[in-house]
């Protein structure tokens, strides 16, 4: 096999690299940017994120963002709150409020004016009349250093309608596991579960799963219901209890009912006979 001279080999490859250089540079820049975004968003060392949920279309609530100001070794001289809407990268964040040693009063920006309060001693920020436009990530710089606590505000979704299932269960089972199953509830915020048996009150356990047993107590329950709820919505589902057994009639009830019916029929027959006998005297 013929081997190309080294000078020709490098000459050919340099031409190829020259032709491909723009595409290669664009790809390298893209991957570098992607790595920076992931690193900045997910791998910030020493930070703790608190997730808070906002009910949709609710304009009457307020939130308090209280950073860990005690971790600052010196007195607070400057505070800067930043907001990145949605899942934007941190460097796309814009100012919410700030104060510095030279300023007498905090400065507020954009839609946060006239509805925000910044405590210059603790760096706590209160935002009133929250809207869904305020969702996103909030960070604070105290004395020009990023604080180790961030806040992620998310819109709360309505809870989905649950499906009550018995798994596994039939009339011969010794016990049954009840599942109050529903679709993904991660966007519904903190949710709670409640159970109701027949016309009783809603009660615990606060779990999407519970157990009933094939005994006299549970065989009297005809309908079982489960409910899932969050701060502003709730849904429920009901199911016939597969362990339910209709109560049997006490011994002798059928015989007693038969005797009563017979006596009534005899009385009615005697009354008819007496009426006919009396009526026939006048004919």
C-alpha positions in Angstrom: 0.0 0.0 0.0 1.3 3.4 -1.0 2.0 5.7 1.9 1.5 9.5 1.4 4.4 11.7 2.4 4.0 13.4 5.7 4.1 16.8 4.2 1.3 15.9 1.7 -0.8 14.4 4.6 -0.7 17.5 6.7 -1.4 19.7 3.7 -4.5 17.7 2.8 -5.7 17.7 6.4 -5.1 21.4 6.9 -7.3 22.1 3.8 -10.1 19.9 5.3 -9.9 21.6 8.7 -9.9 25.0 7.0 -13.1 24.1 5.2 -14.7 22.7 8.3 -13.5 25.3 10.7 -16.6 27.5 10.8 -18.9 24.5 11.5 -16.5 23.1 14.1 -16.3 26.4 15.9 -20.0 26.8 16.0 -20.5 23.4 17.4 -17.8 23.9 20.0 -19.4 27.2 21.1 -22.8 25.6 21.3 -21.5 22.8 23.6 -19.5 25.2 25.7 -22.6 27.3 26.2 -24.7 24.3 27.0 -22.2 23.1 29.7 -22.1 26.6 31.2 -25.9 26.8 31.4 -26.2 23.4 33.1 -23.3 24.1 35.4 -24.6 27.5 36.5 -28.2 26.3 36.9 -27.8 23.0 38.6 -24.3 22.8 40.1 -23.9 26.0 42.2 -22.0 24.7 45.2 -23.3 25.5 48.7 -26.7 26.7 47.7 -30.1 25.6 49.1 -33.2 26.1 47.0 -36.7 26.6 48.5 -39.6 25.8 46.2 -42.8 27.9 46.7 -46.1 27.5 44.8 -48.4 30.3 43.7 -52.1 29.6 43.1 -53.0 30.8 39.6 -54.9 34.1 39.1 -54.6 34.8 42.8 -53.6 38.5 43.1 -54.2 38.9 46.9 -51.3 36.8 48.4 -47.8 37.9 49.3 -44.6 36.0 49.7 -41.7 36.6 52.1 -38.2 35.7 50.9 -35.9 35.5 53.9 -32.3 34.8 53.1 -29.8 33.4 55.6 -28.4 36.7 56.6 -26.7 35.3 59.7 -24.2 33.6 57.5 -22.9 37.0 56.5 -19.9 37.6 58.9 -20.1 41.4 58.8 -22.9 44.0 59.0 -25.1 44.2 55.9 -24.2 47.2 53.8 -25.7 46.3 50.4 -28.5 44.0 49.2 -29.4 43.2 45.6 -32.4 40.9 44.7 -32.6 39.4 41.2 -35.4 37.6 39.4 -35.0 35.2 36.5 -38.4 34.4 35.0 -39.4 30.8 34.3 -36.3 28.6 34.0 -34.1 31.3 32.6 -30.3 31.2 33.1 -29.1 33.1 36.1 -27.2 35.7 34.0 -30.5 36.7 32.4 -31.9 37.8 35.8 -33.0 41.4 36.2 -33.1 43.6 39.3 -36.0 43.5 41.8 -34.8 45.6 44.6 -31.5 46.9 46.0 -30.0 49.1 48.6 -26.4 50.3 49.2 -24.6 52.3 51.9 -25.1 55.6 50.0 -28.8 55.1 49.4 -31.3 56.2 52.1 -34.1 54.1 50.8 -34.2 50.9 48.8 -34.7 51.1 45.0 -37.4 48.9 43.4 -37.6 48.0 39.7 -40.1 47.2 37.0 -43.4 45.7 38.1 -42.1 45.3 41.7 -42.4 49.0 42.4 -45.1 50.0 44.9 -45.7 46.4 46.0 -42.4 45.3 47.5 -40.7 45.9 50.8 -37.0 45.3 51.4 -35.7 45.1 55.0 -32.2 46.5 54.8 -31.2 44.9 58.1 -32.1 41.3 57.3 -32.3 41.5 53.5 -35.8 40.0 53.7 -37.9 40.9 50.7 -41.8 40.9 50.8 -43.7 41.0 47.5 -47.4 41.8 47.6 -50.2 41.0 45.1 -48.3 38.1 43.5 -49.2 37.1 40.0 -48.2 34.2 37.7 -45.8 36.7 36.0 -43.7 36.6 39.1 -42.8 33.0 38.9 -39.2 32.1 38.5 -36.0 32.0 40.4 -35.0 34.7 43.0 -31.5 35.2 44.2 -29.9 37.7 46.5 -26.5 39.2 46.8 -25.6 40.5 50.3 -22.5 42.7 50.5 -21.8 41.8 46.8 -21.7 38.1 47.5 -24.3 35.6 46.4 -26.2 34.2 49.3 -26.4 30.5 49.8 -30.2 30.4 49.6 -32.3 30.8 46.5 -36.1 30.6 45.9 -38.0 29.0 43.0 -41.6 30.2 42.7 -43.8 28.0 40.5 -47.4 28.2 39.4 -49.6 25.7 41.3 -51.8 23.5 39.1 -55.2 22.1 39.9 -55.1 18.5 41.3 -56.3 15.8 38.8 -59.3 13.6 39.5 -58.1 10.4 41.3 -59.0 6.9 40.4 -59.8 4.6 43.4 -58.7 1.1 42.8 -58.6 -2.1 44.9 -55.3 -3.9 44.4 -55.6 -6.9 44.7 -58.9 -7.6 46.1 -62.0 -9.8 45.8 -64.7 -11.1 48.2 -62.4 -13.9 49.4 -59.3 -11.7 50.1 -58.2 -11.4 53.7 -57.4 -7.7 53.2 -57.4 -5.2 50.4 -55.0 -2.3 49.5 -56.8 0.8 48.3 -55.0 3.1 45.9 -56.1 6.7 45.4 -54.2 6.9 42.1 -53.9 10.0 39.9 -51.7 11.5 37.2 -48.6 13.5 37.9 -49.1 15.9 40.8 -45.6 17.5 40.9 -47.0 20.7 39.5 -49.9 20.8 42.0 -47.6 21.7 44.9 -48.1 20.0 48.3 -51.1 17.7 48.2 -53.0 15.8 50.8 -55.3 12.8 50.8 -58.4 12.0 52.8 -60.8 9.0 52.9 -64.5 8.6 53.6 -66.5 5.5 54.2 -70.2 5.6 53.4 -71.7 8.8 54.7 -69.0 9.4 57.3 -66.7 12.3 57.7 -63.5 12.9 55.6 -60.6 11.7 57.6 -57.1 10.1 57.4 -54.8 8.5 56.7 -53.1 11.4 54.8 -51.8 8.9 52.2 -52.7 7.8 48.7 -52.8 4.2 49.9 -54.7 2.5 52.8 -55.7 -1.0 53.8 -59.1 -2.5 54.8 -59.7 -6.0 56.1 -62.2 -8.7 55.4 -64.0 -8.6 58.8 -67.3 -7.6 60.1 -66.5 -4.0 60.4 -65.4 -3.5 56.7 -68.1 -5.8 55.3 -70.7 -3.3 56.5 -69.1 -0.5 54.5 -70.9 -0.1 51.1 -69.1 2.8 49.4 -65.5 4.1 49.8 -64.3 7.5 48.6 -60.9 9.1 48.4 -60.0 12.8 47.9 -56.9 14.6 46.8 -56.5 18.4 47.5 -54.0 21.2 47.5 -54.3 24.8 48.7 -57.0 25.8 46.3 -58.5 22.7 44.5 -59.8 19.3 45.3 -61.1 16.2 43.5 -62.6 12.9 44.7 -63.6 9.5 43.5 -65.8 6.7 44.9 -66.0 3.0 44.4 -68.2 0.2 45.6 -66.6 -1.8 48.4 -66.0 -5.3 46.9 -66.0 -6.7 50.5 -69.4 -5.4 51.2 -72.1 -8.0 52.1 -75.7 -7.0 52.6 -77.0 -7.8 56.1 -79.0 -11.1 56.4 -82.5 -11.1 57.7 -82.8 -12.4 61.3 -84.1 -15.9 61.7 -87.9 -16.1 61.9 -88.5 -12.7 60.2 -89.8 -14.3 57.1 -92.2 -16.6 59.1 -93.3 -13.6 61.2 -94.1 -11.6 58.1 -96.0 -14.5 56.6 -98.2 -14.8 59.8 -98.9 -11.1 59.8 -100.0 -11.2 56.1 -102.2 -14.2 56.8 -103.9 -12.6 59.8 -104.6 -9.5 57.8 -106.1 -11.5 54.9 -108.4 -13.4 57.3 -109.6 -10.2 58.9 -110.3 -8.7 55.5 -112.2 -11.9 54.4 -114.3 -11.9 57.6 -115.2 -8.3 57.1 -116.3 -8.9 53.6 -118.5 -11.8 54.7 -120.1 -9.8 57.5 -120.8 -7.0 55.1 -122.4 -9.3 52.6 -124.6 -11.0 55.2 -125.8 -7.6 56.5 -126.4 -6.3 53.0 -128.4 -9.4 52.0 -131.0 -8.8 54.8 -132.2 -5.7 53.0 -132.8 -7.5 49.7 
